[in-house]
């Protein structure tokens, strides 16, 4: 990292338990962003849990209305912690409903959820929804990341300010699902910031922002790819890399090849060569793609709106020497600016909830249906 850019670096290490970065997917600025957030949350959970097979329309109803309910009153919390608390704390749910201005959300809870019976009752569906959240809430590291009301990093400021955002998803330490979950949240917040640039009258004045996603198949939901085509208008340029095409669902493959302007291929196997041959025809055959020497690539490029004849080129090995002093300085600076203390996060959560603290008598009545006299 050049010395003159050190101040511009934002380094995120999600495995830093002493100074975690806050990341709230439910944070939004207006109604359009709120609806976008809800849609993306379903995309994320579908990617993690395959909701087409394990979800269903009732799950979608309960989950969507829980998200909208907690987001309607940010003062008492609008994070995934509050989504779970809505299902586990009836008094908190009623408090949220008293603050809810969306009549359709209130009608769902009061007219459908509270009156549901059998498999679709609030108790049964609540357990089903919270089972999808418990992985993140009961993990101390993950909870510290997703508990804060405000995210540590303003993605719009990062993009417009030309900052350098480096993110380590720490897959080996957090596990596949946790790292994929955080990665998808981060990418969606970047995409939301890019789409938020529509408020700029002259798009030509926008600064380009380059998003590099390694192993992008882990984050490749349907809407992620479709949004990329929209985000280009707002100067978000994406570089997506992966090892072999079968990692990526076929519909995502088609969307990517239909949207990207340039494809580079290093040496690939037989299956990928058969697919990519169409992209490099007639300059290269699948045999050429399978037998490329090290550091050589085949390139299919779109330049000035025109498709160029595919060509080969040699890449330059990157200087990977590290400067330990610069590395330590960047990490320390980012932890100080964007990190939160776990104790401070717990105090913040506690400060959001007392206003909705349940009455112990009512809590016992809800559990046992008991009726108490004034002298009890």
Buried (B, 14 or more C-beta within 10 A) or exposed (E): BEEEEEEBBBBBBBBBEEBBBBBBBBBBEEEEBBEBBBEBBBBBBBBBBEBEEEBEEBBBBBBBBBBBBBBBBBEBBBBBBBBBBBBEBBBBBBBBBEBBEBEEBBEBBEEBBBEBEEEBBBEBBBEBBBEBBEBBBEBEBBBBBBBBBEBBBBBBEBBBEEBBBEBEBBBEBBBEBBBBBBBBBBBBBBBBBBBBBEEEEEEEEBEEBEBEBEBBBBBBBBBBBEBBEBBBEBBBBBEBEBEEBBBBBEEBBEBBBEBBEEBEBBBBEEEBBBBBBEBBEEBBEBEBBBEBEEEBBBBBBEEEEEEEEBEEEEEEEEEEEEEEEBEEBBBEBBBEEBBBEBEEBEEBBEEBBEEBEBEEEEBEEBEEEEEEEEEE
